[in-house]
Amino acid sequence: MKQVRFSNAMRAAALTGGLFLTASAFGQQVVVKGHVKDATGEPIIGATIRVDGTDGGTITDIDGNFSINADAKSTLKISYIGYETVSVAAGQNINVILKEDAATKLDDVVVIGYGRAKKTDLTGSITAMKPDELSKGITNNASDMLVGKVAGVDVQTTGGMPGAGAQIRIRGGASLSASNDPLYVIDGLVIDNNTAKGMSNILANINPNDIENFTVLKSASATAIYGSRASNGVVIITTKKGRSGQKPTFTYNGDFTISTALKKYKVLSGDQYRDLVESFGLSRDLLGTANTDWQDEILRTTLSTNHSISMQGGLKNMPYRVSAGYNIGNGILKTSWMRRFNSSVNIAPTFLNNHLNFNITAKYMYEKDRYADTGAVGAAIAMDPTRPVRMSDPEYSVVGGYYQTLVNASYNDPNWTKTSYSQTPQNPLAMLNNKYCLANANDFSGNAEVDYKIHGFEDLRLHASIGAQYTETEQTNDIRRTSYSNNYYGYKGLMAYYKYPLAELI
């Protein structure tokens, strides 16, 4: 039997070789490189990459790239605040797309008057909404985005005019005589609840495309933050901002909207009205020969459009965002329209190794409106459908050629009264075209916030903010001297005459 002996040196070599083979087979280390971005393709800066089951890790750089040593068969976990954590197998090159986590972003942390707080730490009822949950479609104002989206919040448009405001009630009204409107806070600036004359909407100074999210404070506990003004609830609006180190990104949003009247009042046509009069034993000669649909004369199908462009990004220590928008709104009631321009600038520089932070926001809005005489809607229902819109008879030149009911009585006739005159149906199209109500509004608002984390006591902060809003409006109401309403008020030389005695028409 042949024996083989090993020396001590050979035994050591064999032992070392066995350990080396084991490490190579079961713990091979590789360098994993990758790139992390969000759903829009923008790189995510500062995302955390860890090897599952180990301590430590790395973060992504300014371009969203990372590099980490890991076991060839290990799993990497990639996370970032506000996004869902992703697990991937280690490899040579990894591309990861993180999706927003709505629950983490808005349910756990909300913005209140004093800063940010966990929702579980707050005693009041709070609802936070991100842009994907907001109403799309026709959003001329910020209030349009809340319609039907928040439980306990009722949003009703105050009128059908382009850009009209809305009545917002949080958990219903609480007062019979005082205001029931909520308090509006935009980027930390409290907005005056009184809409200036000539300005269509209290929230017109903010472009809906600039809104990042809404936070609605429903309960009366909001008064502990904002005082008695918040007794009817608070609507907090936060606008979009750039990110530190983000490359310049341009965004365009545009839409076209067709508006029309879905339903009209059912009224008699000219032929039906003549048959009705004849059925009462009256002569058709008292009526006209036309078939005029007065509702069609004052209503129209319109095209409106809204365009906005923004640029956002960030230098090393200064995120920024600039935006501008233009809204053209045309009402379905003839002669009503709205033109609005919005712009905003936001910069958020940081100093002293992120211990000193600034947030500066400025907004400007210019709006021009023409308001139609809404009384024309009621007049269109009451007006005689057998009469034409205009008359070539020179006698009607006193009212601009529009047909009006005239009577054989002068202004000095003692039998004529203003009451009987004012109750006579007016030509609705004449009411629209003879009234020129034009409004202009300029609104400037801005605020600056300063936050300082004391060195060595980072949890202790000094916070200060200052803001202001300036609104300038002008409204002119020009009624042509040939209008029916001016005749009613008895302008000299313009007193109209009724064509037929009122008794025969009634």
C-alpha atoms as one frame of an Amber mdcrd trajectory, in Angstrom:
protein
   0.000   0.000   0.000   1.439   3.289  -1.109   1.211   6.253   1.227   1.457
   9.950   0.367   2.621  12.377   2.992   2.200  16.157   3.038   4.540  18.553
   4.651   3.270  21.380   6.825   3.800  23.853   3.994   1.785  21.710   1.624
  -1.016  21.333   4.165  -1.211  25.142   4.552  -1.293  25.619   0.796  -4.062
  23.057   0.414  -6.090  24.678   3.196  -5.686  28.158   1.682  -6.664  26.916
  -1.726  -9.830  25.340  -0.326 -10.884  28.612   1.297 -10.224  30.546  -1.892
 -12.346  28.193  -3.934 -15.201  28.516  -1.445 -15.124  32.351  -1.556 -15.047
  32.386  -5.334 -17.927  29.964  -5.676 -20.344  31.428  -3.131 -19.427  35.129
  -2.484 -18.217  36.700  -5.702 -18.296  40.501  -5.393 -19.325  42.618  -8.375
 -19.598  46.356  -8.982 -23.240  47.216  -9.670 -23.869  50.416 -11.623 -27.245
  51.839 -12.418 -29.537  54.799 -13.019 -32.677  55.843 -11.093 -35.406  58.083
 -12.561 -39.089  58.885 -12.051 -42.047  58.166 -14.316 -41.417  61.340 -16.355
 -37.840  60.335 -17.096 -36.265  62.855 -14.753 -33.279  61.564 -12.706 -33.892
  61.206  -8.978 -31.159  62.754  -6.869 -30.415  61.263  -3.469 -32.262  57.949
  -3.854 -30.956  55.321  -1.391 -29.514  52.025  -2.661 -28.875  49.222  -0.143
 -27.924  45.566  -0.393 -30.753  43.581   1.174 -29.744  42.177   4.564 -26.715
  44.429   5.025 -26.029  47.821   6.563 -24.811  50.900   4.730 -25.369  51.695
   1.101 -25.064  54.586  -1.323 -27.164  57.335  -2.943 -27.638  58.544  -6.502
 -25.673  61.530  -7.769 -26.917  64.664  -9.511 -27.608  62.681 -12.702 -29.382
  59.826 -10.911 -26.444  57.402 -11.286 -25.017  55.123  -8.593 -22.320  52.500
  -8.037 -22.178  49.885  -5.251 -20.316  46.673  -4.429 -22.617  43.702  -3.917
 -22.771  39.934  -4.012 -23.524  38.627  -7.496 -26.626  36.847  -6.201 -27.820
  39.564  -3.823 -30.865  41.858  -4.063 -30.746  45.646  -4.098 -33.450  47.798
  -2.525 -33.896  51.284  -3.961 -36.011  53.845  -2.090 -36.788  57.559  -2.043
 -39.197  59.680   0.013 -42.591  59.847  -1.656 -41.878  56.879  -3.972 -42.472
  53.143  -3.744 -39.448  51.010  -2.787 -38.168  48.774  -5.611 -36.240  45.478
  -5.223 -33.974  44.344  -8.109 -31.382  41.616  -8.573 -27.770  42.738  -8.650
 -26.358  43.061 -12.150 -23.878  44.973 -14.237 -26.163  47.801 -15.393 -29.537
  48.539 -13.808 -32.160  51.067 -14.871 -34.867  51.681 -12.268 -38.073  53.730
 -12.541 -39.635  54.728  -9.218 -43.379  55.317  -8.977 -44.929  57.894  -6.662
 -46.420  56.543  -3.457 -49.569  58.616  -2.855 -50.046  57.285   0.664 -46.533
  58.258   1.742 -46.561  61.571  -0.029 -49.892  62.935   1.103 -51.569  60.718
   3.676 -48.700  60.518   6.152 -47.328  64.059   5.734 -49.466  67.148   5.065
 -48.736  70.859   4.962 -50.397  72.984   7.659 -49.947  76.516   8.923 -46.824
  75.890  10.958 -45.087  73.612   8.433 -45.392  69.857   7.832 -46.829  67.267
  10.178 -47.822  63.621  10.184 -51.508  63.116   9.606 -51.709  60.710  12.542
 -50.453  63.475  14.842 -53.250  65.880  13.894 -56.601  65.950  15.679 -58.663
  67.628  12.953 -60.156  66.203   9.759 -57.765  66.726   6.849 -57.956  65.722
   3.188 -54.971  66.025   0.861 -55.124  65.589  -2.901 -52.428  65.260  -5.522
 -52.807  66.453  -9.157 -53.774  63.024 -10.558 -56.838  63.001  -8.299 -58.024
  66.479  -9.270 -60.739  67.171 -11.837 -59.600  67.419 -15.420 -61.384  69.017
 -18.346 -62.599  72.588 -18.019 -60.461  74.066 -15.239 -60.489  77.830 -15.720
 -59.994  78.312 -11.984 -58.471  76.441  -9.083 -61.945  75.896  -7.606 -62.972
  73.875 -10.685 -60.414  71.208  -9.739 -62.201  70.463  -6.451 -65.660  69.785
  -7.873 -66.906  66.445  -6.529 -63.493  65.386  -5.233 -63.511  65.954  -1.458
 -66.094  64.489   0.896 -67.902  67.166   2.862 -66.830  69.948   0.466 -69.546
  71.411  -1.762 -68.421  73.452  -4.785 -71.062  75.350  -6.752 -70.267  77.704
  -9.618 -71.785  81.122  -9.008 -72.732  81.650 -12.654 -72.248  80.582 -16.234
 -70.001  83.485 -17.200 -66.469  82.591 -18.361 -64.103  82.347 -15.396 -66.940
  82.740 -12.893 -66.124  82.042  -9.270 -67.459  79.281  -7.074 -69.161  79.031
  -3.724 -67.226  76.564  -1.572 -68.810  75.222   1.581 -66.921  72.891   3.912
 -69.364  70.783   5.933 -72.194  73.187   5.074 -72.866  76.706   6.298 -72.463
  77.643   9.942 -73.767  81.212   9.988 -76.957  82.942   8.885 -75.538  86.444
   8.558 -71.731  86.187   8.447 -69.616  84.726   5.657 -69.458  80.951   5.274
 -66.511  81.012   2.880 -63.388  79.044   3.826 -59.985  80.611   4.260 -57.643
  80.316   1.267 -53.897  79.916   1.754 -51.639  79.840  -1.314 -48.002  78.903
  -0.671 -48.267  80.167   2.884 -49.948  83.460   1.929 -53.465  84.035   3.282
 -55.721  85.413   0.539 -58.401  88.006   1.236 -61.845  86.401   0.966 -63.403
  89.484  -0.633 -63.393  89.346  -4.428 -62.661  92.816  -5.790 -65.213  94.344
  -8.154 -64.166  93.659 -11.722 -62.395  90.422 -10.764 -64.315  87.260 -11.647
 -62.824  84.843  -9.124 -60.993  85.074  -5.820 -58.612  82.313  -6.981 -58.015
  83.825 -10.423 -54.469  84.837  -9.449 -53.243  81.233  -9.641 -52.899  79.132
 -12.788 -54.487  75.665 -12.306 -51.518  74.088 -14.119 -49.184  75.427 -11.415
 -50.960  73.591  -8.575 -49.115  70.691  -6.971 -51.766  69.676  -4.430 -54.685
  70.766  -2.259 -55.022  70.290   1.481 -58.466  70.877   2.998 -58.737  71.415
   6.752 -62.358  70.684   7.572 -62.740  70.916  11.336 -62.894  73.969  13.601
 -59.544  72.951  15.099 -58.011  74.829  12.147 -58.699  78.011  14.124 -55.813
  77.038  16.398 -53.527  77.604  13.404 -55.104  80.481  11.472 -57.451  82.077
  13.997 -61.167  82.788  13.756 -60.952  83.313   9.997 -60.563  79.534   9.647
 -63.815  78.682  11.446 -65.350  77.682   8.094 -62.401  75.501   7.125 -59.194
  76.120   5.211 -58.193  75.364   1.619 -54.398  75.205   1.333 -52.942  75.308
  -2.181 -49.314  74.363  -2.801 -47.753  75.170  -6.162 -45.116  73.242  -8.066
 -41.426  73.898  -7.467 -38.099  72.864  -8.942 -35.641  70.414  -7.413 -32.047
  71.037  -6.444 -29.687  69.869  -9.172 -32.493  69.218 -11.663 -31.725  69.891
 -15.308 -33.891  72.595 -16.950 -37.193  71.033 -17.978 -39.843  72.655 -20.149
 -43.510  71.684 -19.885 -46.409  72.769 -22.090 -50.108  72.232 -21.436 -52.871
  73.258 -23.798 -56.509  72.472 -24.386 -59.490  73.531 -26.462 -63.026  73.444
 -25.111 -66.325  73.593 -26.997 -69.251  74.924 -24.960 -72.912  74.843 -25.867
 -76.293  74.968 -24.156 -77.414  71.423 -23.407 -81.054  72.323 -22.879 -83.358
  75.258 -23.544 -86.726  76.243 -22.103 -89.683  74.939 -24.060 -91.699  77.895
 -25.377 -94.265  78.420 -28.110 -93.127  79.102 -31.632 -94.542  82.046 -33.570
 -97.155  79.884 -35.316 -98.188  78.218 -32.049 -98.502  81.593 -30.350-100.708
  82.972 -33.146-102.938  79.884 -32.954-103.212  80.334 -29.185-104.222  83.998
 -29.497-106.799  83.120 -32.155-108.256  80.400 -29.918-109.140  83.122 -27.383
-111.125  84.972 -30.033-108.509  87.648 -30.633-107.313  88.775 -34.041-104.015
  87.556 -35.502-103.493  91.090 -36.814-102.369  92.152 -33.339 -99.317  89.914
 -33.713 -96.380  89.803 -36.067 -95.627  87.366 -38.868 -92.179  86.162 -37.795
 -91.088  82.909 -36.129 -88.268  84.030 -33.847 -86.534  81.692 -31.414 -85.256
  84.287 -28.984 -83.161  81.751 -27.080 -81.261  80.903 -30.264 -80.711  84.622
 -30.828 -78.838  85.106 -27.541 -77.085  81.730 -27.122 -74.151  80.392 -29.102
 -71.660  77.524 -29.361 -68.199  78.758 -28.457 -64.587  77.648 -28.546 -62.318
  78.417 -25.580 -58.646  77.641 -25.142 -56.064  77.526 -22.377 -52.288  77.416
 -22.781 -49.464  77.352 -20.243 -45.718  76.814 -20.347 -43.263  76.342 -17.502
 -39.551  75.862 -16.960 -38.213  74.274 -13.804 -34.849  73.053 -12.669 -32.251
  73.705 -10.073 -28.697  74.842  -9.665 -26.615  73.210  -6.984 -28.199  75.188
  -4.155 -31.136  76.963  -5.824 -34.203  75.207  -7.288 -36.329  77.441  -9.506
 -39.564  77.397 -11.506 -41.009  79.956 -13.921 -44.409  79.661 -15.592 -46.837
  81.640 -17.738 -50.354  80.915 -18.940 -53.030  82.497 -21.118 -56.725  81.647
 -20.977 -59.338  82.661 -23.554 -62.870  81.924 -22.368 -65.991  82.676 -24.398
 -69.434  82.371 -22.832 -72.439  80.718 -24.448 -74.368  83.929 -23.768 -73.444
  86.308 -26.586 -71.118  89.243 -25.779 -69.667  87.487 -22.695 -65.963  86.636
 -22.675 -62.868  86.523 -20.493 -59.128  86.903 -21.159 -56.619  86.074 -18.437
 -52.821  86.026 -18.195 -50.989  84.386 -15.279 -47.309  84.231 -14.439 -45.352
  83.005 -11.439 -41.744  82.727 -10.277 -40.377  80.593  -7.462 -36.815  80.233
  -6.190 -35.666  78.314  -3.107 -31.944  78.911  -2.443 -30.145  77.201   0.439
 -26.998  78.288   2.302 -24.770  77.157   5.159 -24.906  73.485   4.247 -28.731
  73.438   4.029 -29.121  75.101   7.414 -30.437  78.393   5.965 -33.320  77.971
   3.495 -35.311  80.556   1.559 -38.539  80.100  -0.389 -39.548  83.121  -2.477
 -42.692  83.161  -4.611 -44.182  85.922  -6.771 -47.357  85.824  -8.890 -48.984
  88.251 -11.326 -52.402  88.075 -12.953 -54.084  90.295 -15.527 -57.719  89.693
 -16.422 -60.094  91.404 -18.798 -63.816  90.547 -18.843 -66.913  91.607 -20.680
 -70.030  90.882 -18.664 -73.275  90.256 -20.518 -76.682  91.410 -19.305 -77.991
  88.152 -17.823 -81.510  89.609 -17.780 -81.596  88.721 -21.480 -82.180  85.070
 -20.528 -85.500  85.872 -18.857 -86.424  88.302 -21.629 -85.865  85.591 -24.251
 -88.512  83.444 -22.560 -91.072  86.251 -22.227 -90.543  87.977 -25.596 -93.208
  87.686 -28.306 -92.005  84.981 -30.784 -94.041  86.537 -33.634 -91.826  89.620
 -33.718 -88.580  89.994 -35.682 -85.249  90.896 -34.127 -84.929  94.154 -36.105
 -87.331  96.523 -37.860 -86.558  98.588 -40.941 -89.294 101.054 -40.033 -87.653
 104.456 -39.241 -89.900 104.694 -36.185 -87.710 102.061 -34.511 -84.505 104.020
 -35.010 -85.105 105.474 -31.568 -84.164 102.056 -30.139 -81.330 101.348 -32.570
 -83.452  99.493 -35.109 -84.283  96.668 -32.724 -87.892  95.664 -32.401 -89.451
  96.900 -29.171 -93.077  97.103 -28.072 -94.119 100.761 -28.584 -97.268 102.527
 -27.327 -99.044 105.707 -28.302 -98.102 107.665 -25.209 -95.445 110.232 -24.528
 -93.206 110.583 -21.490 -95.390 113.467 -20.248 -98.617 111.470 -20.580-100.133
 111.265 -17.049-101.572 107.814 -17.867 -98.080 106.347 -18.450 -96.151 104.937
 -15.514 -92.601 103.617 -15.204 -93.963 100.461 -13.610 -95.999  99.499 -16.659
 -93.069 100.393 -18.920 -90.528  98.329 -16.968 -92.731  95.225 -17.081 -92.863
  95.252 -20.876 -90.695  92.426 -22.342 -87.473  93.726 -23.841 -85.668  92.601
 -26.951 -83.040  90.240 -25.439 -80.516  90.639 -28.238 -80.762  94.417 -27.919
 -80.115  94.067 -24.185 -76.851  92.245 -24.932 -75.575  94.438 -27.745 -76.545
  97.772 -26.175 -74.787  97.101 -22.876 -70.984  97.182 -22.774 -69.727  96.264
 -19.311 -65.936  95.914 -19.330 -63.730  95.044 -16.341 -59.960  94.979 -15.894
 -58.018  93.546 -12.976 -54.342  93.443 -12.014 -53.279  91.285  -9.094 -49.798
  91.044  -7.560 -49.020  88.632  -4.742 -45.820  87.379  -3.235 -44.322  85.965
  -0.100 -40.925  85.000   1.272 -40.141  82.366   3.894 -36.892  81.950   5.811
 -36.048  78.799   7.750 -32.879  78.423   9.817 -31.791  75.193  11.523 -29.575
  76.088  14.454 -26.161  74.465  14.182 -25.771  71.706  16.716 -29.517  71.735
  17.418 -30.929  70.895  13.983 -34.330  69.953  15.401 -34.683  73.528  16.655
 -35.649  75.931  13.883 -36.274  79.627  13.466 -38.955  80.337  10.869 -40.192
  83.664   9.514 -42.443  84.624   6.630 -43.754  87.802   5.048 -46.264  88.250
   2.239 -48.465  90.802   0.522 -51.215  91.017  -2.075 -52.145  94.060  -4.166
 -55.235  94.097  -6.379 -56.252  96.901  -8.723 -59.544  96.693 -10.610 -61.626
  98.906 -12.868 -65.113  98.356 -14.246 -67.049 100.530 -16.686 -70.696 100.113
 -17.588 -71.617 101.799 -20.865 -75.236 101.624 -22.030 -75.998 103.043 -25.456
 -78.357 105.986 -25.487 -80.584 104.132 -27.970 -81.079 101.228 -25.580 -84.478
 100.397 -24.149 -83.243 100.827 -20.594 -82.089 104.390 -21.232 -85.537 105.170
 -22.622 -86.991 103.819 -19.403 -84.984 106.283 -17.364 -86.344 109.144 -19.521
 -83.354 110.534 -21.426 -84.480 113.682 -23.222 -85.432 113.180 -26.858 -85.207
 109.396 -26.609 -88.610 108.571 -25.216 -90.002 105.637 -27.209 -93.635 105.246
 -28.202 -95.675 102.066 -27.901 -96.971 100.949 -31.277-100.159  99.383 -29.899
-102.272 100.148 -26.843-101.280  97.859 -24.015-104.911  96.908 -23.368-105.207
  95.273 -26.781-102.078  93.187 -26.247-103.008  91.835 -22.836
